[in-house]
Amino acid sequence: MQDLIHHPLLANRNYKIVHYDSKDARGVDVGFLYNPKYFRVVASTKLFVHLPEGAKSAYFTRDILWVKGILDGDTVHVFVNHWPSRLGGEERSMPGRLAAAQMDKNMIDSIRKYDANAKIIVMGDLNDDPISPSVTKVLQAKGNVEDVRPGELFNPWVYMYKKGLGTLAYQDAWGLFDQIMISYTWLNKTQQGYFYYQQHIFNKAFMVENIGKYKGYPMRTWDGNTYRGGYSDHFPTYLVMLKKVN
């Protein structure tokens, strides 16, 4: 992340970093980049995810990063996640992701006790799809705007997933692990602050593999022992927020 923000094409934006070391067995952490011109950090911490007995062979997974800040006048809570992988099978590894989702839910419930209208974002590589139990049962995120009630989360990726779109591919089937969910407060288009407008998968042609067994997939940096020079085996996702101005 330090290398990224000091890259010549980005350095003049003065991006800042929020990051904590976690106890993940592979040394993987999550981090948060922000532009201090638009966002001011008020508080942050890491949330430890306790893995249930038998959930995975590893003892520790990534912590969840919580960042509270002011986005151009709006107070925003952001949860950055990288939930336990599906190594060993989806069913066997599911308890770990359910535990991570529950940690998010517990913190969200705590925030809503003192701010029922809090603007919340839950984002990251969840290693689960928009219709997985961790998302639909634990976080109780809903895919239709009309069904979302105060205190609930809206998941704009359900519709795209059901259309067969995704951010990663495995055995020629697309998954949509890279999700950004938002609280009900973002949905009011008549408010003075920012409101939700669109969701997108960033999958430009230069990011797509064009040869070999992974043709059409996100282009990896390495394909086995072959250097492909790609960015990731996942496509990133993003949301567009709008704000009314005079």
Secondary structure, DSSP 4 states (H G I P E B T S, - for coil): -HHHHTSTTTGGG--EEEE-----TT----EEEE-TTTEEEEEEEEE--PPPTTS-SSS--PPEEEEEEEETTEEEEEEEEE----TT-HHHHHHHHHHHHHHHHHHHHHHHHH-TT-EEEEEEE-SS-TTSHIIIIIS--BS-GGG--TT-EE-TTHHHHHTT--SEEETTEEE--EEEEEEGGGG-TTSSS-EEEEEEE---GGGB--SSTTTTSBPPSEETTEE---S-SS--EEEEEE----
